Amino acid sequence: MKRRDFITLLGGAAATWPLAAQAQERIVPRRLGVLMAYADNDAEGLTRLAAFKERLGNLGWPEGRSLQIEVRWSGGDIGRASVFAKELVALQPDVILANATPSTAAVQRETRSIPVVFVPASDPIGSGFVKSLAHPGGNITGFINLEATLIQKWLELLKEIAPQVTRAAIIFNPQTAPYADYYLRSLPTAAKRLDVNTFAAPVHDQSEIANLIAALAHEAGGGLVVMTDSGMFVHRKTIIEQTAQQKVPAIYWVSNIPFEGGLLSYGVDYIDLFRRAANYVDRILRGAKPEDLPVQQPTKFELVINTRAAKALGLEVPPMLLARADEVIE
């Protein structure tokens, strides 16, 4: 290349650089609000949020220049959820991800126009979030974690691993699980078939949780079914410790709890749900409306058994149950 031609080319390129820089500066990032139901130092909550962000990045929305993400952590506290919902709505994000029913209810009270994706909710129709699963009909859509009859499966599995159970408490916090009756309605059929006396056990704090488990320990055949509930998730350490100390067999709805010392769990893959929620956020950011996105049901379930916890409780896990497990902690 001749020197004169090179200088001309260089000058033309230099003239375009400021224009390219200005174009980049004019990029207006989209904004996403996230209201998590866990404490900000909860390892599992952080893992789920990381999976959600990773999936968003893979879809073309890495956190940073093109997408700003504002995250708030309620720690399962209804009051904090309400305060943070106000904060997020005031920021006028393009979309809000609401983790769990209380977060979704708090956001719904603040806006009927900003698109909201819940992940998960147990009874979105009964909670008033959507008109139907196929046609949400408003600014909210999302992902269900569990179908109501799954509570029968929990009781069956508890009875299978601990045949001595004849009386089982269904524990939940009525503030964070206002949908409790959604599950409890389907319980009597299984309870009668399994010859287990069941009862609802609403609790509000660690003290009430400890008192309930102690009472079960003093009854012959006591057992515990821990309902899907962000409040119970926040207090899972207390439940794990108390059931171990009091020798009360318990079943949970989420797979990470047996890895933390719980006996067994059966439920949806929450990491999968958060990744799928990122797909919906992506579609909304690209122009889709929540009313056109049907509420999705879970597709992946996991049975996890902690044989160490079973041994500590004096239980021998049936071979057939072990064979059906997706994960066995030995």
Secondary structure as GFF3:
##gff-version 3
##sequence-region A 1 330
A	DSSP	alpha_helix	3	25	.	.	.	ID=ss1
A	DSSP	beta_strand	30	36	.	.	.	ID=ss2
A	DSSP	alpha_helix	43	58	.	.	.	ID=ss3
A	DSSP	beta_strand	67	73	.	.	.	ID=ss4
A	DSSP	alpha_helix	78	90	.	.	.	ID=ss5
A	DSSP	beta_strand	95	98	.	.	.	ID=ss6
A	DSSP	alpha_helix	101	110	.	.	.	ID=ss7
A	DSSP	beta_strand	116	121	.	.	.	ID=ss8
A	DSSP	beta_strand	140	144	.	.	.	ID=ss9
A	DSSP	alpha_helix	150	161	.	.	.	ID=ss10
A	DSSP	beta_strand	167	172	.	.	.	ID=ss11
A	DSSP	alpha_helix	180	184	.	.	.	ID=ss12
A	DSSP	alpha_helix	187	194	.	.	.	ID=ss13
A	DSSP	beta_strand	197	202	.	.	.	ID=ss14
A	DSSP	alpha_helix	206	217	.	.	.	ID=ss15
A	DSSP	beta_strand	222	226	.	.	.	ID=ss16
A	DSSP	alpha_helix	230	234	.	.	.	ID=ss17
A	DSSP	alpha_helix	236	246	.	.	.	ID=ss18
A	DSSP	beta_strand	250	252	.	.	.	ID=ss19
A	DSSP	alpha_helix	256	259	.	.	.	ID=ss20
A	DSSP	beta_strand	264	268	.	.	.	ID=ss21
A	DSSP	alpha_helix	270	285	.	.	.	ID=ss22
A	DSSP	three_ten_helix	290	292	.	.	.	ID=ss23
A	DSSP	beta_strand	301	306	.	.	.	ID=ss24
A	DSSP	alpha_helix	307	312	.	.	.	ID=ss25
A	DSSP	alpha_helix	319	324	.	.	.	ID=ss26
A	DSSP	beta_strand	327	329	.	.	.	ID=ss27
###
